[in-house]
């Protein structure tokens, strides 16, 4: 009878939770996955995708060998040696005929395992080849926060327990950050109040005492209405002048329309701006921004407006405050040997 072995590992999916996994291995085969109960974020449970991963791993329809397309357009299985030889020959031929820049290396997320940077390193040594700039997923919002703060990174989840208010702005925690939910509930138990801003009504509203629903893309106008109210009430932090460049110009921009006018553009009642301004002024207030925000045509501008709200209301650099968008999940791993990694 085979004996089961328990192995602790880490989920490498494109997700900020970086969950601890307890894998049960039998005869070299993983037969069960469970959340690590000792992991401070995972808390013993995994998301739906990872819970169902083994069904995909061992599914009968999974492609387990390389496929090469023949002259008739049909893909047929070939061995790994043949596949690697074919790819190597083509890469060498293209480099010899046209130079390495003729080869375009593109990769994205899906998996955030450390083999991804190693692939970058390979193509860097082989070329340098042509690579992409920017990002179709989170690039606009990352660039926005880097312009505002110098780095795009989020506060530790445990810091939410220091917040008086938390605003889920375009963030569906049930879908994209399920392990944030217990932290939010812990914060609520300690007196933290939650509000949600989202064009879509989803289950996250059940966590919050207030839900405001702007039209898609109306987030910027709502943010400007809030900014005007903060200025009108004299709520900007005394630290705002030292934290912000172009504060007077931002004030002028906020006053370029009335609160009612901005809210009409956002398709929300003026009470929405008043409620959110109250929360920011009462601080410390944390804004958790959804990744979908950065995928709109004006996504970077929206994120910069939220950054500005946090800055002028005195919620930057204080426990329980700030604007969290992205997590630098490989920050503790040294990938400096890849010269192009930062790009």
BABA-129382 format. One record per residue: residue number from 1; residue in one letter; x, y, z of N, C-alpha, C in turn. Coordinates in steps of 0.1 Angstrom, whole numbers. Layout:
<nodes>
(node NUM 'a' (X Y Z) (X Y Z) (X Y Z)) ...
</nodes>
This chain:
<nodes>
(node 1 'x' (8 -12 0) (0 0 0) (9 12 0)) (node 2 'x' (6 22 -9) (14 34 -10) (11 43 2)) (node 3 'x' (22 49 7) (20 59 18) (19 73 12)) (node 4 'x' (10 81 17) (9 95 13) (20 103 19)) (node 5 'x' (25 113 11) (34 122 16) (28 136 15)) (node 6 'x' (30 144 25) (25 158 25) (37 167 22)) (node 7 'x' (34 176 12) (44 186 8) (38 200 8)) (node 8 'x' (46 209 14) (41 223 14) (47 230 3)) (node 9 'x' (39 238 -4) (44 245 -16) (36 258 -17)) (node 10 'x' (38 266 -28) (32 279 -29) (25 279 -43)) (node 11 'x' (13 285 -43) (6 286 -56) (13 297 -64)) (node 12 'x' (14 294 -77) (21 303 -86) (12 310 -96)) (node 13 'x' (-1 309 -93) (-11 316 -102) (-9 331 -102)) (node 14 'x' (-14 337 -112) (-14 352 -113) (-24 358 -103)) (node 15 'x' (-20 359 -91) (-29 363 -80) (-20 368 -69)) (node 16 'x' (-24 379 -62) (-16 385 -52) (-16 377 -39)) (node 17 'x' (-25 367 -37) (-26 360 -25) (-14 351 -22)) (node 18 'x' (-7 346 -32) (5 338 -30) (3 327 -20)) (node 19 'x' (-8 319 -22) (-13 310 -11) (-3 299 -8)) (node 20 'x' (-3 295 4) (4 283 8) (-5 271 6)) (node 21 'x' (1 261 0) (-6 249 -4) (0 237 3)) (node 22 'x' (-9 228 8) (-5 215 13) (-9 205 3)) (node 23 'x' (1 199 -3) (-2 189 -14) (0 175 -8)) (node 24 'x' (-9 166 -11) (-8 152 -8) (-3 144 -20)) (node 25 'x' (9 138 -18) (15 131 -30) (15 116 -27)) (node 26 'x' (11 108 -37) (10 94 -36) (17 88 -48)) (node 27 'x' (28 80 -46) (35 74 -57) (39 84 -68)) (node 28 'x' (44 96 -63) (49 106 -73) (38 114 -79)) (node 29 'x' (25 112 -75) (14 119 -81) (7 127 -71)) (node 30 'x' (4 140 -74) (-4 148 -64) (-18 144 -65)) (node 31 'x' (-24 140 -54) (-38 135 -54) (-47 144 -46)) (node 32 'x' (-42 155 -39) (-51 164 -32) (-43 177 -29)) (node 33 'x' (-51 188 -30) (-46 201 -27) (-54 207 -16)) (node 34 'x' (-48 213 -7) (-56 220 4) (-48 233 8)) (node 35 'x' (-55 242 13) (-49 255 18) (-42 252 30)) (node 36 'x' (-30 259 32) (-22 258 44) (-29 265 55)) (node 37 'x' (-33 258 66) (-39 265 77) (-30 274 85)) (node 38 'x' (-17 272 83) (-7 280 91) (-3 293 83)) (node 39 'x' (-7 294 70) (-4 305 62) (-13 317 66)) (node 40 'x' (-7 329 69) (-15 340 74) (-25 346 65)) (node 41 'x' (-23 344 52) (-33 349 42) (-42 337 37)) (node 42 'x' (-37 326 35) (-45 314 30) (-55 310 40)) (node 43 'x' (-51 308 52) (-60 304 63) (-67 291 61)) (node 44 'x' (-61 282 54) (-67 269 52) (-76 267 41)) (node 45 'x' (-78 277 32) (-87 275 21) (-81 281 8)) (node 46 'x' (-85 274 -3) (-80 278 -16) (-91 283 -25)) (node 47 'x' (-88 291 -35) (-98 296 -44) (-104 284 -53)) (node 48 'x' (-115 287 -60) (-122 277 -68) (-112 272 -79)) (node 49 'x' (-104 280 -85) (-95 276 -96) (-85 266 -91)) (node 50 'x' (-79 269 -80) (-68 260 -75) (-74 248 -69)) (node 51 'x' (-86 249 -63) (-93 237 -58) (-96 227 -69)) (node 52 'x' (-98 232 -81) (-101 223 -92) (-89 221 -102)) (node 53 'x' (-77 224 -97) (-66 224 -106) (-62 209 -110)) (node 54 'x' (-64 200 -101) (-60 186 -104) (-68 180 -115)) (node 55 'x' (-81 184 -115) (-89 179 -126) (-84 184 -140)) (node 56 'x' (-78 195 -140) (-72 200 -153) (-58 193 -155)) (node 57 'x' (-51 192 -144) (-37 186 -145) (-38 172 -151)) (node 58 'x' (-48 164 -146) (-49 150 -151) (-60 148 -160)) (node 59 'x' (-66 158 -165) (-77 157 -174) (-74 149 -187)) (node 60 'x' (-83 141 -192) (-80 133 -204) (-78 142 -217)) (node 61 'x' (-83 154 -217) (-81 163 -229) (-69 172 -228)) (node 62 'x' (-61 170 -217) (-49 179 -216) (-39 175 -227)) (node 63 'x' (-33 185 -233) (-22 183 -243) (-9 180 -235)) (node 64 'x' (-4 168 -237) (8 164 -229) (21 162 -238)) (node 65 'x' (19 164 -251) (31 163 -260) (31 175 -269)) (node 66 'x' (42 180 -274) (42 190 -284) (35 186 -297)) (node 67 'x' (29 196 -303) (21 194 -316) (28 202 -327)) (node 68 'x' (30 196 -338) (36 203 -349) (26 203 -361)) (node 69 'x' (24 215 -367) (15 216 -378) (21 212 -391)) (node 70 'x' (15 203 -398) (20 197 -410) (15 206 -422)) (node 71 'x' (20 202 -434) (16 210 -446) (1 210 -448)) (node 72 'x' (-6 200 -443) (-20 199 -445) (-28 207 -434)) (node 73 'x' (-20 214 -425) (-27 222 -415) (-31 214 -403)) (node 74 'x' (-28 201 -403) (-32 193 -391) (-20 193 -381)) (node 75 'x' (-23 194 -368) (-13 194 -358) (-12 179 -353)) (node 76 'x' (1 174 -353) (3 160 -350) (14 160 -338)) (node 77 'x' (13 150 -329) (22 149 -318) (36 146 -323)) (node 78 'x' (46 153 -317) (60 149 -319) (67 148 -305)) (node 79 'x' (79 143 -305) (86 142 -293) (91 155 -288)) (node 80 'x' (95 156 -275) (100 168 -270) (114 171 -276)) (node 81 'x' (122 161 -278) (135 163 -285) (133 169 -299)) (node 82 'x' (124 163 -306) (121 169 -320) (116 183 -319)) (node 83 'x' (107 186 -310) (102 199 -309) (113 209 -305)) (node 84 'x' (121 206 -295) (132 215 -291) (142 217 -303)) (node 85 'x' (145 206 -310) (154 208 -321) (148 217 -332)) (node 86 'x' (136 215 -335) (129 224 -345) (129 238 -341)) (node 87 'x' (126 241 -328) (125 255 -324) (139 261 -324)) (node 88 'x' (149 253 -319) (163 258 -319) (168 261 -333)) (node 89 'x' (165 253 -342) (170 255 -356) (163 267 -362)) (node 90 'x' (150 270 -359) (144 281 -365) (149 294 -358)) (node 91 'x' (151 294 -345) (157 306 -339) (171 309 -344)) (node 92 'x' (179 299 -345) (193 301 -350) (192 306 -365)) (node 93 'x' (183 301 -373) (182 305 -387) (178 320 -388)) (node 94 'x' (168 324 -380) (163 337 -380) (174 347 -376)) (node 95 'x' (181 343 -365) (191 352 -360) (202 354 -370)) (node 96 'x' (206 343 -377) (216 344 -387) (212 352 -400)) (node 97 'x' (199 350 -404) (195 357 -416) (191 371 -414)) (node 98 'x' (185 374 -402) (179 388 -401) (183 395 -388)) (node 99 'x' (191 388 -379) (195 394 -367) (185 391 -356)) (node 100 'x' (190 392 -343) (181 387 -332) (169 396 -330)) (node 101 'x' (169 409 -334) (158 418 -333) (146 413 -341)) (node 102 'x' (148 404 -351) (137 399 -359) (128 389 -351)) (node 103 'x' (133 385 -339) (126 376 -331) (118 384 -320)) (node 104 'x' (105 382 -319) (97 389 -309) (94 379 -298)) (node 105 'x' (99 383 -286) (96 375 -274) (85 381 -266)) (node 106 'x' (74 374 -264) (62 380 -257) (58 370 -246)) (node 107 'x' (57 374 -234) (51 366 -224) (42 374 -215)) (node 108 'x' (33 368 -208) (24 375 -199) (23 367 -186)) (node 109 'x' (12 369 -179) (11 363 -165) (5 348 -166)) (node 110 'x' (-6 346 -160) (-11 333 -159) (-4 325 -148)) (node 111 'x' (9 323 -150) (17 317 -139) (27 328 -135)) (node 112 'x' (29 329 -123) (40 338 -118) (52 331 -112)) (node 113 'x' (54 319 -117) (65 311 -112) (78 317 -117)) (node 114 'x' (89 313 -111) (102 319 -114) (108 314 -127)) (node 115 'x' (101 305 -134) (106 301 -147) (104 312 -157)) (node 116 'x' (94 321 -154) (91 331 -164) (103 341 -165)) (node 117 'x' (109 346 -154) (121 354 -156) (133 347 -162)) (node 118 'x' (133 333 -160) (144 326 -167) (143 326 -182)) (node 119 'x' (130 325 -186) (128 326 -201) (132 340 -206)) (node 120 'x' (129 350 -199) (134 363 -203) (150 364 -204)) (node 121 'x' (156 357 -194) (170 357 -194) (176 349 -206)) (node 122 'x' (169 338 -210) (174 331 -221) (174 340 -234)) (node 123 'x' (162 347 -236) (161 355 -248) (170 367 -247)) (node 124 'x' (173 372 -235) (183 383 -234) (197 378 -238)) (node 125 'x' (201 366 -234) (214 361 -238) (214 357 -253)) (node 126 'x' (203 352 -258) (203 347 -272) (203 359 -281)) (node 127 'x' (197 370 -277) (195 382 -286) (206 393 -284)) (node 128 'x' (202 404 -279) (188 407 -274) (178 407 -285)) (node 129 'x' (166 401 -282) (156 401 -292) (146 412 -289)) (node 130 'x' (136 413 -297) (126 424 -296) (116 419 -285)) (node 131 'x' (113 428 -275) (103 425 -265) (93 436 -264)) (node 132 'x' (82 433 -258) (71 443 -257) (74 454 -246)) (node 133 'x' (68 465 -248) (68 475 -238) (54 478 -233)) (node 134 'x' (52 481 -220) (39 482 -215) (33 469 -212)) (node 135 'x' (20 469 -209) (13 457 -205) (-2 459 -207)) (node 136 'x' (-8 449 -212) (-23 449 -216) (-31 447 -203)) (node 137 'x' (-25 443 -192) (-33 439 -180) (-33 451 -170)) (node 138 'x' (-22 453 -164) (-21 463 -153) (-11 475 -156)) (node 139 'x' (-6 475 -168) (5 485 -171) (1 499 -169)) (node 140 'x' (-11 503 -173) (-15 517 -172) (-16 522 -158)) (node 141 'x' (-22 514 -149) (-24 518 -135) (-10 517 -128)) (node 142 'x' (-2 507 -131) (11 506 -125) (19 519 -129)) (node 143 'x' (19 523 -141) (26 535 -146) (21 547 -138)) (node 144 'x' (8 547 -136) (1 559 -129) (7 560 -114)) (node 145 'x' (7 548 -108) (12 549 -94) (27 551 -93)) (node 146 'x' (34 546 -103) (49 549 -103) (51 564 -105)) (node 147 'x' (43 570 -113) (44 585 -115) (41 592 -102)) (node 148 'x' (31 587 -95) (27 594 -83) (36 591 -71)) (node 149 'x' (39 578 -69) (46 574 -57) (60 569 -59)) (node 150 'x' (64 567 -71) (78 562 -74) (78 547 -75)) (node 151 'x' (68 540 -70) (67 526 -70) (52 522 -70)) (node 152 'x' (49 511 -76) (35 506 -75) (35 494 -66)) (node 153 'x' (31 495 -54) (30 483 -45) (20 486 -35)) (node 154 'x' (14 475 -29) (3 476 -20) (8 475 -6)) (node 155 'x' (0 480 4) (3 478 18) (0 464 21)) (node 156 'x' (6 459 32) (4 446 37) (-11 445 41)) (node 157 'x' (-17 433 38) (-31 432 41) (-35 434 55)) (node 158 'x' (-26 430 64) (-28 432 78) (-30 446 82)) (node 159 'x' (-25 456 74) (-26 470 77) (-40 475 76)) (node 160 'x' (-49 467 70) (-63 471 69) (-70 471 82)) (node 161 'x' (-64 464 92) (-70 465 105) (-68 478 112)) (node 162 'x' (-59 486 106) (-56 500 112) (-66 510 105)) (node 163 'x' (-73 506 95) (-82 516 88) (-95 518 96)) (node 164 'x' (-99 531 95) (-113 534 100) (-123 532 89)) (node 165 'x' (-119 534 77) (-127 532 65) (-119 524 54)) (node 166 'x' (-126 516 47) (-120 509 35) (-130 511 24)) (node 167 'x' (-124 515 12) (-133 517 0) (-128 507 -10)) (node 168 'x' (-137 498 -14) (-134 489 -25) (-138 496 -38)) (node 169 'x' (-128 501 -45) (-131 509 -57) (-129 501 -69)) (node 170 'x' (-139 496 -75) (-138 487 -87) (-132 474 -85)) (node 171 'x' (-132 469 -72) (-125 457 -69) (-135 447 -64)) (node 172 'x' (-136 435 -71) (-144 424 -67) (-136 414 -60)) (node 173 'x' (-136 415 -47) (-127 406 -38) (-132 392 -39)) (node 174 'x' (-144 389 -41) (-149 375 -42) (-143 368 -54)) (node 175 'x' (-140 375 -65) (-135 369 -77) (-120 370 -78)) (node 176 'x' (-114 382 -74) (-100 384 -77) (-91 384 -64)) (node 177 'x' (-97 385 -53) (-89 385 -40) (-97 378 -29)) (node 178 'x' (-100 365 -30) (-109 359 -20) (-103 359 -6)) (node 179 'x' (-90 359 -6) (-84 358 8) (-83 372 14)) (node 180 'x' (-87 382 7) (-89 395 14) (-102 395 22)) (node 181 'x' (-111 387 19) (-124 388 25) (-123 385 41)) (node 182 'x' (-116 375 45) (-115 373 60) (-108 385 67)) (node 183 'x' (-99 391 60) (-92 403 65) (-102 415 66)) (node 184 'x' (-110 417 56) (-120 427 57) (-130 425 68)) (node 185 'x' (-134 412 70) (-143 409 81) (-137 411 94)) (node 186 'x' (-124 408 95) (-117 410 108) (-117 425 111)) (node 187 'x' (-114 433 101) (-113 448 102) (-127 453 106)) (node 188 'x' (-138 448 100) (-151 452 104) (-154 449 118)) (node 189 'x' (-150 437 123) (-152 433 137) (-146 443 146)) (node 190 'x' (-135 449 142) (-128 459 150) (-133 473 148)) (node 191 'x' (-144 475 140) (-150 488 139) (-148 495 126)) (node 192 'x' (-140 489 117) (-138 495 103) (-151 494 95)) (node 193 'x' (-153 505 88) (-165 506 79) (-161 505 65)) (node 194 'x' (-169 498 57) (-166 495 43) (-177 501 34)) (node 195 'x' (-172 506 22) (-180 511 12) (-175 506 -1)) (node 196 'x' (-183 505 -12) (-179 500 -25) (-183 509 -36)) (node 197 'x' (-174 512 -45) (-177 519 -57) (-175 510 -69)) (node 198 'x' (-185 508 -77) (-183 498 -88) (-194 500 -98)) (node 199 'x' (-191 500 -111) (-202 501 -121) (-211 489 -121)) (node 200 'x' (-206 477 -116) (-213 465 -115) (-217 461 -101)) (node 201 'x' (-229 458 -99) (-233 453 -86) (-230 438 -85)) (node 202 'x' (-221 435 -75) (-217 421 -73) (-217 418 -58)) (node 203 'x' (-213 406 -55) (-214 401 -42) (-206 409 -32)) (node 204 'x' (-196 416 -36) (-188 425 -27) (-196 435 -20)) (node 205 'x' (-208 439 -26) (-216 449 -20) (-222 443 -7)) (node 206 'x' (-223 430 -5) (-228 424 7) (-219 427 19)) (node 207 'x' (-206 429 16) (-197 432 27) (-198 446 32)) (node 208 'x' (-204 455 24) (-203 469 26) (-216 476 31)) (node 209 'x' (-214 486 39) (-226 493 44) (-232 503 33)) (node 210 'x' (-223 506 23) (-228 516 13) (-222 512 0)) (node 211 'x' (-230 512 -11) (-226 509 -24) (-230 520 -34)) (node 212 'x' (-220 525 -41) (-223 536 -51) (-219 530 -65)) (node 213 'x' (-228 533 -75) (-226 527 -88) (-225 537 -99)) (node 214 'x' (-213 542 -102) (-211 551 -113) (-213 544 -126)) (node 215 'x' (-215 552 -137) (-215 546 -150) (-201 541 -153)) (node 216 'x' (-199 531 -162) (-185 527 -166) (-177 538 -170)) (node 217 'x' (-165 540 -164) (-156 551 -168) (-159 563 -160)) (node 218 'x' (-170 564 -153) (-174 576 -145) (-166 578 -133)) (node 219 'x' (-157 569 -130) (-149 570 -117) (-141 583 -116)) (node 220 'x' (-136 588 -127) (-128 600 -126) (-136 612 -122)) (node 221 'x' (-148 613 -128) (-157 624 -125) (-161 623 -110)) (node 222 'x' (-164 611 -105) (-168 610 -91) (-156 614 -82)) (node 223 'x' (-144 610 -86) (-132 614 -78) (-131 629 -78)) (node 224 'x' (-133 636 -89) (-132 650 -89) (-143 657 -81)) (node 225 'x' (-154 651 -80) (-165 657 -72) (-161 656 -57)) (node 226 'x' (-155 644 -53) (-150 642 -40) (-139 652 -37)) (node 227 'x' (-130 654 -46) (-119 664 -44) (-124 678 -42)) (node 228 'x' (-134 682 -50) (-140 695 -48) (-145 697 -34)) (node 229 'x' (-153 687 -29) (-159 687 -16) (-148 688 -5)) (node 230 'x' (-137 681 -7) (-126 681 3) (-120 695 4)) (node 231 'x' (-118 702 -8) (-113 715 -8) (-123 725 -2)) (node 232 'x' (-136 724 -6) (-146 733 -1) (-147 732 14)) (node 233 'x' (-145 721 20) (-147 719 35) (-134 722 42)) (node 234 'x' (-123 725 35) (-110 728 41) (-104 715 47)) (node 235 'x' (-108 704 41) (-104 691 46) (-90 687 41)) (node 236 'x' (-84 693 31) (-71 688 27) (-61 688 39)) (node 237 'x' (-53 678 39) (-43 676 50) (-33 687 50)) (node 238 'x' (-28 692 62) (-17 701 62) (-4 696 55)) (node 239 'x' (-4 682 54) (8 676 47) (6 676 32)) (node 240 'x' (-5 680 27) (-8 679 13) (2 687 4)) (node 241 'x' (5 699 9) (15 707 1) (28 701 0)) (node 242 'x' (33 694 10) (46 687 9) (45 674 2)) (node 243 'x' (33 668 1) (32 655 -5) (29 656 -20)) (node 244 'x' (23 668 -24) (18 669 -38) (25 680 -46)) (node 245 'x' (28 676 -58) (32 686 -68) (19 692 -75)) (node 246 'x' (19 704 -79) (8 710 -86) (-5 710 -79)) (node 247 'x' (-4 712 -65) (-17 711 -57) (-27 722 -62)) (node 248 'x' (-22 734 -64) (-31 745 -68) (-38 742 -82)) (node 249 'x' (-30 736 -91) (-36 732 -104) (-47 721 -102)) (node 250 'x' (-44 712 -93) (-54 701 -90) (-66 707 -84)) (node 251 'x' (-65 717 -75) (-77 723 -70) (-85 730 -80)) (node 252 'x' (-78 737 -89) (-84 744 -100) (-92 734 -109)) (node 253 'x' (-86 723 -112) (-93 713 -120) (-105 708 -113)) (node 254 'x' (-104 705 -100) (-116 701 -92) (-127 711 -93)) (node 255 'x' (-124 724 -93) (-133 735 -93) (-138 739 -107)) (node 256 'x' (-133 732 -117) (-137 735 -131) (-152 730 -133)) (node 257 'x' (-157 723 -124) (-172 719 -125) (-177 719 -111)) (node 258 'x' (-190 720 -110) (-196 719 -97) (-197 704 -92)) (node 259 'x' (-200 702 -79) (-201 689 -74) (-213 682 -82)) (node 260 'x' (-224 689 -83) (-235 683 -91) (-231 680 -105)) (node 261 'x' (-223 689 -111) (-219 686 -125) (-210 674 -126)) (node 262 'x' (-200 673 -117) (-192 661 -118) (-200 648 -115)) (node 263 'x' (-209 649 -106) (-217 637 -102) (-226 633 -114)) (node 264 'x' (-231 643 -121) (-240 640 -133) (-231 633 -143)) (node 265 'x' (-219 637 -145) (-210 630 -154) (-208 615 -150)) (node 266 'x' (-207 613 -137) (-205 600 -132) (-218 592 -131)) (node 267 'x' (-229 599 -132) (-242 592 -131) (-244 587 -117)) (node 268 'x' (-241 595 -107) (-244 591 -93) (-250 604 -86)) (node 269 'x' (-257 602 -75) (-262 614 -68) (-251 621 -61)) (node 270 'x' (-253 634 -58) (-242 641 -51) (-240 635 -37)) (node 271 'x' (-249 627 -32) (-247 621 -19) (-236 611 -19)) (node 272 'x' (-233 605 -31) (-222 596 -32) (-209 603 -30)) (node 273 'x' (-207 615 -36) (-195 622 -34) (-193 626 -19)) (node 274 'x' (-205 631 -13) (-204 635 1) (-201 624 10)) (node 275 'x' (-206 612 8) (-204 600 16) (-189 597 16)) (node 276 'x' (-183 596 4) (-170 592 2) (-160 602 7)) (node 277 'x' (-163 615 5) (-155 626 11) (-155 625 26)) (node 278 'x' (-166 622 32) (-166 621 47) (-157 610 51)) (node 279 'x' (-157 598 44) (-149 587 48) (-134 590 47)) (node 280 'x' (-130 597 36) (-116 601 34) (-112 611 45)) (node 281 'x' (-120 620 48) (-117 631 57) (-116 625 71)) (node 282 'x' (-124 614 74) (-124 608 88) (-112 600 90)) (node 283 'x' (-105 595 79) (-94 586 79) (-89 580 93)) (node 284 'x' (-80 571 93) (-73 566 81) (-82 558 72)) (node 285 'x' (-81 560 59) (-90 554 49) (-81 547 39)) (node 286 'x' (-83 534 36) (-76 527 26) (-85 525 14)) (node 287 'x' (-80 528 2) (-87 525 -11) (-80 513 -17)) (node 288 'x' (-89 503 -20) (-84 491 -27) (-89 492 -41)) (node 289 'x' (-80 493 -51) (-84 495 -65) (-84 482 -73)) (node 290 'x' (-95 480 -80) (-96 468 -89) (-87 469 -101)) (node 291 'x' (-82 458 -106) (-73 458 -117) (-80 462 -130)) (node 292 'x' (-93 459 -131) (-100 463 -143) (-100 478 -145)) (node 293 'x' (-97 486 -135) (-97 500 -136) (-87 505 -146)) (node 294 'x' (-75 498 -146) (-64 502 -155) (-66 498 -169)) (node 295 'x' (-76 491 -172) (-78 486 -186) (-88 494 -194)) (node 296 'x' (-93 505 -188) (-101 514 -196) (-92 524 -203)) (node 297 'x' (-98 531 -213) (-90 541 -221) (-84 552 -212)) (node 298 'x' (-91 555 -201) (-86 566 -192) (-83 560 -178)) (node 299 'x' (-79 547 -178) (-77 540 -166) (-65 546 -158)) (node 300 'x' (-54 550 -164) (-43 555 -157) (-47 568 -150)) (node 301 'x' (-56 576 -157) (-60 589 -151) (-69 587 -139)) (node 302 'x' (-78 577 -140) (-86 574 -128) (-78 570 -116)) (node 303 'x' (-68 561 -118) (-60 557 -107) (-52 569 -101)) (node 304 'x' (-47 578 -110) (-40 590 -105) (-50 599 -97)) (node 305 'x' (-62 599 -101) (-72 607 -93) (-74 601 -80)) (node 306 'x' (-75 588 -79) (-76 582 -66) (-64 584 -57)) (node 307 'x' (-52 583 -63) (-40 586 -56) (-40 600 -50)) (node 308 'x' (-45 610 -58) (-46 624 -54) (-56 625 -42)) (node 309 'x' (-67 618 -43) (-76 619 -32) (-70 615 -19)) (node 310 'x' (-62 604 -19) (-56 599 -7) (-45 609 -2)) (node 311 'x' (-38 615 -11) (-28 625 -8) (-34 637 -1)) (node 312 'x' (-44 643 -7) (-49 656 -2) (-57 654 11)) (node 313 'x' (-62 642 13) (-70 639 25) (-62 634 37)) (node 314 'x' (-49 633 35) (-40 629 46) (-39 615 48)) (node 315 'x' (-42 607 38) (-42 592 40) (-30 585 35)) (node 316 'x' (-20 592 30) (-8 586 26) (2 586 37)) (node 317 'x' (9 575 38) (20 573 47) (16 572 62)) (node 318 'x' (3 568 64) (-2 565 77) (-7 551 78)) (node 319 'x' (-6 545 90) (-12 531 91) (-27 531 88)) (node 320 'x' (-31 521 80) (-45 520 76) (-49 529 64)) (node 321 'x' (-40 537 58) (-43 545 47) (-37 540 34)) (node 322 'x' (-37 549 24) (-31 546 11) (-40 541 1)) (node 323 'x' (-34 539 -11) (-42 534 -23) (-34 521 -28)) (node 324 'x' (-41 510 -27) (-34 497 -30) (-40 492 -44)) (node 325 'x' (-31 490 -53) (-35 485 -66) (-28 472 -69)) (node 326 'x' (-14 471 -69) (-7 460 -74) (2 455 -62)) (node 327 'x' (5 442 -63) (15 436 -53) (27 431 -60)) (node 328 'x' (39 436 -56) (52 431 -61) (55 417 -56)) (node 329 'x' (49 407 -63) (50 394 -57) (64 387 -58)) (node 330 'x' (72 393 -66) (86 387 -67) (96 396 -60)) (node 331 'x' (91 406 -52) (101 416 -47) (111 409 -38)) (node 332 'x' (108 398 -32) (118 392 -23) (128 383 -30)) (node 333 'x' (126 382 -43) (135 373 -51) (144 381 -60)) (node 334 'x' (157 379 -60) (167 386 -67) (167 382 -82)) (node 335 'x' (161 390 -91) (162 387 -105) (170 398 -112)) (node 336 'x' (180 404 -105) (188 415 -111) (197 410 -122)) (node 337 'x' (199 396 -122) (208 391 -133) (201 393 -147)) (node 338 'x' (188 395 -147) (181 398 -160) (181 413 -162)) (node 339 'x' (189 418 -171) (191 432 -173) (178 439 -177)) (node 340 'x' (170 432 -185) (158 438 -190) (146 435 -181)) (node 341 'x' (147 429 -169) (136 426 -161) (127 437 -157)) (node 342 'x' (133 449 -155) (126 460 -150) (117 466 -161)) (node 343 'x' (120 463 -174) (112 468 -185) (100 459 -187)) 
</nodes>
